[in-house]
Amino acid sequence: MAYDKQILAAEFNRSYHLLTDKQKSIVDTIIRVVDTQSAEFYFLYGYGGTNKAFVWTTLSSAICSNGGIVYIVASSGIASLLLLGGRTTHFKFVIPVPATQNSTCNIHQGSNLAELLKVTKLIVWDEAPMCHKFTFEALDKSLKDIIHNNLPFGGKVIVFGGDFRQILPIIPKGNRSDIFHATINASYIWGHCQILRLTKNMRLLSNVSGQPNNQELKQFSDCLLDIVVLASKKDIVDKINDYVLSLIPNGEKEYCSIDNVDKSDELLNPAFGLLTPKFLSSLKTSGIPDHKLKLKVGTPIMLIRNLDQADGLCNGTRLIITRLDSNVAESEAITGPNTGNKTYIPRMNMSPSDSPWPFKLIRRQFPFIVSYAMTINKSQGSLEHVGLYLPHPVFSHGQLYVAHSRVKSKKRLHILIHDNQGIQKNLTTNVVYKEVFANL
């Protein structure tokens, strides 16, 4: 890989002087381990706002300025956009979805990716706690095989990062025990891990209002950058989005999906071929849009598929509709590094990665959802104003914490709690799996 080492060295010097003493200690530790080629495995435990991304950037510029290679990934598309050269974990390491106990990365011995990983000096994996332990174990097994080294991760220096107070791996129909036993610190690899900690919240200390990245965006889209309504469940979010959309004066267009069952499923069970279009259109699950999608020009949307990560179009990217045609939606990005860029989004075939049905549904629809409101699990990054709507308590570890941590100041967080009769309350129940913190 070709780097401008002088520019990177200057960037490292600039960044290093901006680090806190604790951040400097962590950077120094990891650089020393990389320089001595020690086989070490770390977890950087930092709350939201402790500036882990700045630590990753500083490490990357330090190592790359000396000719080394740093491999940076994140568990979510939005998180990866905040990292220099970052990509999603599953894309970079070719990890199967969903990963199982026997999964390995689809990296072949002697391939370009295998050779690149052999010479990589440091691997950084951000937002690690949200991934299932099987994804880390798949990488561990694959690196051992590629490098012919039975040390953890083939002896590579690897640093995971994240916050266990945030949302943990999502296990469909899983209970508390299932979720706990799916976390990275429930894996066999955790016994080899050294924990580093960041505790100072730089986000709250700065308390500076964000400015739109592109002043030419509409005033309305600027407003959307600053304000979002969060709720714990999709059905609540859908009701809010439908209500707000009804208040927008622009003409509405309704797009209906084309739904089919995978042909291989029909061959295994001909009865699947008899499923009616009405039944298929009624199916709803995470990872695919609903059958009916109501849109208007000026509507904010959020991608639910990675389209072009290099161009900032990944799962979680928010855009605003600027024109609607029969099979293409023109939009402008309102979040991410390419804010203001225009893109054309076609309808495409989508299937849930982990189907809740005994067959594979193929739905042809736009790969996005309306996002005046969004689920807590879908919220990413820091926001200026957050409205948290809780008609009933959160149902999983990390949800309430994530909702609160998305805003820079408590004055900009507005919470509405009420019971089943609509009577407002000032208390709600949090969900915390204390066993997750036992070995940190």
Long-range contacts (C-beta under 8 A, 24 or more apart in sequence): 1-69, 3-64, 3-65, 3-67, 5-64, 5-65, 5-66, 5-67, 6-65, 8-61, 8-64, 8-65, 9-61, 9-65, 11-61, 11-65, 12-58, 12-61, 12-62, 12-65, 15-54, 15-57, 15-58, 15-61, 16-58, 16-62, 18-54, 19-54, 19-55, 19-58, 20-200, 20-202, 22-197, 22-198, 22-199, 22-200, 23-51, 23-54, 23-55, 23-58, 23-198, 26-55, 26-196, 26-198, 27-55, 27-58, 27-59, 27-62, 29-196, 30-59, 30-122, 30-157, 30-159, 31-59, 31-62, 31-63, 33-157, 34-63, 34-68, 34-121, 34-122, 34-157, 37-157, 38-157, 39-149, 39-151, 39-152, 39-155, 39-156, 39-157, 40-157, 40-194, 41-152, 41-153, 41-157, 41-158, 41-189, 41-192, 41-193, 41-194, 42-158, 42-159, 42-160, 42-193, 42-194, 42-195, 42-196, 43-128, 43-159, 43-160, 43-161, 43-162, 43-184, 43-193, 43-194, 43-195, 43-196, 44-159, 44-160, 44-161, 44-162, 44-196, 44-197, 44-198, 45-161, 45-162, 45-163, 45-164, 45-195, 45-196, 45-197, 45-198, 45-440, 46-161, 46-162, 46-163, 46-197, 46-198, 46-199, 47-163, 47-165, 47-198, 47-199, 47-201, 47-405, 48-163, 48-166, 48-201, 48-203, 48-382, 48-402, 48-405, 48-406, 49-201, 49-202, 49-203, 49-204, 49-382, 49-405, 50-198, 50-199, 50-200, 50-201, 50-202, 51-198, 51-202, 51-203, 52-126, 52-161, 52-162, 52-198, 53-82, 53-83, 53-126, 55-161, 55-198, 56-83, 56-84, 56-124, 56-126, 56-161, 57-83, 57-84, 59-122, 59-124, 59-159, 60-84, 60-85, 60-124, 63-121, 63-122, 68-121, 68-122, 69-116, 69-119, 69-120, 69-121, 69-122, 70-120, 70-121, 70-122, 70-123, 70-124, 71-116, 71-117, 71-120, 71-122, 71-123, 71-124, 72-123, 72-124, 72-126, 73-123, 73-124, 73-125, 73-126, 74-125, 74-126, 74-127, 75-125, 75-126, 75-127, 75-128, 75-130, 75-131, 75-162, 76-127, 76-130, 76-315, 76-316, 76-380, 77-306, 77-309, 77-314, 77-315, 77-316, 77-317, 78-314, 78-315, 78-316, 78-317, 78-335, 78-336, 78-380, 78-381, 79-126, 79-127, 79-380, 80-126, 80-309, 80-314, 81-309, 81-312, 81-314, 81-317, 81-336, 81-337, 82-381, 83-124, 83-126, 86-126, 87-309, 88-306, 88-309, 88-314, 89-125, 89-131, 89-135, 90-135, 91-306, 91-309, 93-138, 93-139, 93-142, 95-135, 95-138, 95-139, 96-138, 97-353, 97-354, 98-132, 98-134, 98-353, 98-354, 99-132, 99-134, 99-135, 99-138, 100-134, 101-134, 101-137, 103-134, 103-135, 103-137, 103-138, 104-138, 104-141, 104-142, 104-145, 105-138, 105-139, 105-142, 107-142, 107-146, 109-145, 109-146, 114-146, 117-143, 117-146, 117-147, 117-156, 118-146, 118-147, 120-156, 121-157, 122-156, 122-157, 122-158, 122-159, 123-153, 123-156, 123-157, 123-158, 123-159, 124-158, 124-159, 124-161, 125-158, 125-159, 125-160, 125-161, 126-160, 126-161, 126-162, 127-161, 127-162, 128-160, 128-161, 128-162, 128-184, 129-162, 129-163, 129-164, 129-166, 129-168, 129-169, 129-183, 129-184, 130-162, 130-166, 130-167, 130-168, 130-169, 130-170, 131-169, 131-184, 132-169, 132-171, 132-182, 133-169, 133-181, 133-182, 133-183, 133-184, 133-186, 133-187, 133-189, 134-182, 136-160, 136-184, 136-187, 136-189, 137-187, 137-188, 137-189, 140-189, 152-189, 152-192, 153-189, 160-184, 160-193, 164-436, 164-437, 164-440, 165-398, 165-401, 166-398, 166-401, 166-402, 166-405, 167-376, 167-377, 167-396, 167-397, 167-398, 167-399, 167-402, 168-396, 168-397, 168-398, 168-433, 168-436, 170-377, 172-354, 172-356, 176-433, 179-396, 179-397, 179-433, 180-433, 180-435, 180-436, 183-436, 185-436, 185-439, 185-440, 190-439, 195-440, 203-382, 203-408, 204-408, 204-409, 206-408, 207-408, 207-409, 208-408, 209-384, 209-408, 210-382, 210-384, 212-339, 213-339, 213-340, 214-339, 214-340, 216-340, 217-320, 217-332, 217-334, 217-339, 217-340, 218-298, 218-320, 220-298, 220-320, 221-300, 221-320, 221-332, 221-334, 224-300, 224-318, 224-320, 224-334, 224-372, 225-334, 225-335, 225-384, 226-383, 226-384, 226-385, 227-383, 227-384, 227-385, 227-386, 227-387, 228-371, 228-372, 228-373, 228-374, 228-379, 228-383, 228-385, 228-386, 228-387, 228-406, 229-372, 229-373, 229-374, 229-386, 229-387, 229-388, 229-389, 230-373, 230-374, 230-375, 230-376, 230-379, 230-386, 230-387, 230-388, 230-389, 230-403, 230-406, 231-373, 231-375, 231-376, 231-388, 231-389, 231-390, 231-391, 232-375, 232-376, 232-390, 232-392, 232-393, 232-394, 232-395, 232-399, 233-375, 233-395, 234-284, 234-286, 234-375, 236-373, 236-389, 236-391, 237-373, 237-374, 237-375, 238-290, 240-372, 240-373, 240-389, 241-369, 241-370, 241-371, 241-372, 241-373, 242-294, 244-372, 244-373, 245-294, 245-296, 245-299, 245-370, 245-372, 248-296, 248-298, 248-299, 250-296, 250-297, 250-298, 251-296, 251-297, 252-294, 252-295, 252-296, 253-294, 253-295, 253-296, 253-324, 254-292, 254-293, 254-294, 254-295, 255-292, 255-293, 255-294, 255-295, 255-347, 255-365, 255-366, 256-281, 256-291, 256-292, 256-293, 257-281, 257-289, 257-290, 257-291, 257-292, 257-293, 257-363, 257-364, 257-365, 258-363, 258-364, 258-365, 259-283, 259-291, 259-361, 259-362, 259-363, 259-364, 260-361, 260-362, 261-359, 261-360, 261-361, 261-362, 262-351, 262-359, 262-360, 262-361, 262-362, 264-360, 265-359, 265-360, 269-358, 269-359, 272-358, 272-359, 275-359, 280-361, 283-357, 283-361, 285-352, 285-355, 285-356, 286-352, 287-350, 287-352, 287-353, 288-350, 288-351, 288-352, 288-361, 288-363, 288-365, 289-350, 289-363, 289-365, 289-366, 289-367, 289-368, 289-369, 291-363, 291-365, 293-365, 293-366, 293-369, 293-370, 294-370, 295-321, 295-324, 295-329, 295-370, 296-321, 296-324, 297-321, 297-322, 297-323, 297-324, 299-370, 299-372, 300-334, 300-370, 300-371, 300-372, 301-329, 301-331, 301-368, 301-369, 301-370, 301-371, 302-368, 302-369, 302-370, 302-371, 302-374, 302-378, 303-367, 303-368, 304-367, 304-368, 304-369, 305-348, 305-350, 305-367, 307-345, 307-367, 311-338, 311-341, 311-343, 312-336, 312-337, 312-338, 312-341, 313-343, 316-378, 316-380, 318-371, 319-343, 319-345, 319-368, 329-366, 329-368, 335-381, 376-400, 376-402, 376-403, 377-402, 379-403, 379-406, 381-406, 382-406, 382-407, 382-408, 383-407, 383-408, 384-408, 384-412, 385-412, 385-413, 385-414, 386-412, 386-413, 386-414, 387-414, 387-415, 387-416, 388-413, 388-414, 388-415, 388-416, 389-416, 390-415, 390-416, 390-417, 390-418, 390-428, 391-417, 391-418, 391-419, 391-420, 392-420, 393-428, 393-429, 393-430, 393-431, 394-428, 394-429, 394-430, 394-431, 395-431, 396-431, 397-431, 397-432, 397-433, 397-436, 399-431, 400-428, 400-430, 400-431, 401-430
